[in-house]
Amino acid sequence: MPSVETPIVSTVEATYPLAAPRTIRMVRRFQAPPARVYRCWTVPEELIRWFPQRVEGSLAVGTRSTLVFPDQRVWWDVTVLESDRRFEFRWPWGKDEAWETSGSVRLEPAGYGTRLTLTDGPFDLRVPGVLDAYAEALEGWGEALAWLRGVVDFSSDLRTRPY
């Protein structure tokens, strides 16, 4: 029987559960090679197939682009590009864009496909409005990665919203 590890919780976290900033981490497998998945993040024509409605600007390192969704426009600063391996960015949360997080997408070969690890954070839940942003990010990234899988693995747009 496999052993179950007890999570390590600091005294601060146990006493004040919102004290430690949160970072979202999601891992997904795709049936396509890393180069294909990487293009879906770094080429505007591929990105709009599963994430925003439109991309205004370039997705080059050091540029600020705007992702256009049906109900909002969000700036996106690309900070790191490592061909077929890593894509990193910064972007805001909340209607007033008061909170910024750093996102990272890491790609690793996994059999004939790709293992994608997405992180986004930190979210300091003690700051007003950041708990809502964290909840929105959890839901949004889960949905977006499902849409990405639909495009990459099945050539299907799974979005139900009008994009």
C-alpha positions as CSV (number, residue, x, y, z in Angstrom):
1,M,0.0,0.0,0.0
2,P,1.5,3.4,-1.0
3,S,2.3,5.7,1.8
4,V,0.4,8.9,2.1
5,E,2.4,12.0,2.9
6,T,1.1,14.5,5.4
7,P,1.2,18.0,3.9
8,I,3.5,20.4,5.7
9,V,1.6,23.4,7.0
10,S,3.4,26.2,8.7
11,T,2.1,27.6,12.0
12,V,1.3,30.9,10.2
13,E,-0.8,29.0,7.6
14,A,-2.6,27.0,10.2
15,T,-3.4,30.0,12.3
16,Y,-4.1,32.4,9.4
17,P,-5.2,30.4,6.4
18,L,-5.2,33.4,4.1
19,A,-1.7,34.5,5.1
20,A,0.3,32.6,2.5
21,P,0.0,33.8,-1.1
22,R,-1.4,31.2,-3.4
23,T,-0.1,30.1,-6.8
24,I,-2.2,28.2,-9.3
25,R,-0.5,25.1,-10.7
26,M,-2.2,22.9,-13.3
27,V,-0.7,19.9,-15.2
28,R,-2.2,18.6,-18.4
29,R,-1.1,16.0,-21.0
30,F,-1.5,16.5,-24.7
31,Q,-1.2,14.0,-27.6
32,A,0.8,16.5,-29.7
33,P,4.5,17.2,-29.6
34,P,5.8,20.2,-27.5
35,A,6.4,22.3,-30.7
36,R,2.7,22.1,-31.6
37,V,1.6,23.1,-28.0
38,Y,4.2,25.9,-27.9
39,R,2.8,27.4,-31.1
40,C,-0.6,27.5,-29.6
41,W,0.7,29.9,-26.9
42,T,3.2,32.0,-29.0
43,V,1.6,32.5,-32.4
44,P,-1.4,34.9,-32.3
45,E,-3.3,33.0,-35.1
46,E,-3.0,29.9,-33.0
47,L,-3.7,31.5,-29.6
48,I,-7.1,32.9,-30.8
49,R,-8.3,29.4,-31.8
50,W,-8.6,28.6,-28.1
51,F,-8.1,31.6,-25.8
52,P,-8.9,35.2,-26.7
53,Q,-11.1,36.5,-29.5
54,R,-8.3,38.6,-30.9
55,V,-4.6,39.5,-30.1
56,E,-3.5,43.1,-30.6
57,G,0.2,43.4,-30.8
58,S,3.1,41.0,-30.9
59,L,3.8,38.0,-28.6
60,A,7.5,38.7,-28.7
61,V,9.6,39.0,-25.5
62,G,9.4,42.5,-24.0
63,T,6.2,43.5,-25.7
64,R,2.8,44.4,-24.3
65,S,0.0,42.8,-26.2
66,T,-3.7,43.1,-25.6
67,L,-5.9,40.0,-25.4
68,V,-9.5,40.8,-26.5
69,F,-12.2,38.7,-25.0
70,P,-16.0,39.2,-25.7
71,D,-16.4,41.0,-22.3
72,Q,-13.0,42.5,-21.6
73,R,-9.6,43.6,-22.9
74,V,-6.5,42.5,-20.9
75,W,-2.8,43.5,-21.4
76,W,-0.3,40.7,-21.5
77,D,3.5,41.2,-21.2
78,V,5.6,38.4,-22.6
79,T,8.7,38.0,-20.4
80,V,10.3,34.7,-21.5
81,L,10.2,32.6,-24.6
82,E,12.2,29.3,-24.9
83,S,11.4,27.6,-28.1
84,D,9.2,24.5,-27.5
85,R,9.8,24.6,-23.8
86,R,8.7,27.7,-21.9
87,F,6.5,30.7,-22.2
88,E,6.1,33.3,-19.4
89,F,4.0,36.4,-19.1
90,R,2.6,39.0,-16.7
91,W,-1.0,40.2,-16.7
92,P,-3.6,42.0,-14.4
93,W,-6.6,40.8,-12.5
94,G,-9.8,42.6,-11.5
95,K,-11.8,45.3,-13.2
96,D,-9.4,48.0,-12.1
97,E,-6.3,45.8,-13.0
98,A,-5.1,46.3,-9.4
99,W,-3.4,42.9,-9.0
100,E,-0.7,41.5,-11.4
101,T,0.5,37.9,-11.6
102,S,3.2,36.1,-13.4
103,G,2.2,33.1,-15.5
104,S,4.5,30.3,-16.7
105,V,3.8,27.5,-19.2
106,R,6.4,24.8,-19.2
107,L,6.4,22.0,-21.8
108,E,8.1,18.6,-21.5
109,P,8.0,15.7,-23.9
110,A,5.9,12.9,-22.5
111,G,5.9,9.7,-24.6
112,Y,4.6,10.8,-28.0
113,G,3.0,13.9,-26.5
114,T,3.5,16.8,-24.1
115,R,3.2,17.4,-20.4
116,L,2.2,21.0,-19.8
117,T,2.6,22.7,-16.4
118,L,0.9,26.0,-16.0
119,T,1.5,28.3,-13.0
120,D,0.0,31.7,-12.3
121,G,0.5,33.8,-9.2
122,P,1.1,34.9,-6.6
123,F,-2.4,35.8,-5.3
124,D,-2.3,37.4,-1.9
125,L,-5.8,36.6,-0.5
126,R,-5.5,39.2,2.2
127,V,-5.7,42.0,-0.3
128,P,-9.3,43.1,-1.1
129,G,-10.5,41.7,-4.4
130,V,-7.6,39.2,-4.8
131,L,-9.7,36.2,-3.5
132,D,-12.2,36.9,-6.3
133,A,-9.3,37.1,-8.8
134,Y,-7.9,33.8,-7.5
135,A,-11.3,32.1,-7.9
136,E,-11.7,33.5,-11.4
137,A,-8.2,32.3,-12.3
138,L,-8.8,28.8,-11.0
139,E,-12.0,28.5,-13.0
140,G,-10.7,30.3,-16.1
141,W,-7.4,28.3,-16.4
142,G,-9.2,25.0,-16.0
143,E,-11.6,26.0,-18.8
144,A,-8.9,27.4,-21.0
145,L,-6.7,24.4,-20.8
146,A,-9.7,22.2,-21.8
147,W,-10.2,24.5,-24.8
148,L,-6.5,24.2,-25.6
149,R,-6.8,20.4,-25.5
150,G,-9.8,20.5,-27.8
151,V,-7.8,22.4,-30.4
152,V,-4.5,20.5,-30.0
153,D,-5.7,17.0,-29.6
154,F,-9.0,17.1,-31.5
155,S,-8.9,20.1,-33.8
156,S,-12.2,21.3,-32.2
157,D,-13.2,24.6,-30.7
158,L,-14.9,23.7,-27.4
159,R,-15.7,27.2,-26.3
160,T,-19.4,27.7,-25.7
161,R,-19.2,31.5,-25.5
162,P,-19.3,33.5,-28.7
163,Y,-15.7,34.2,-29.6
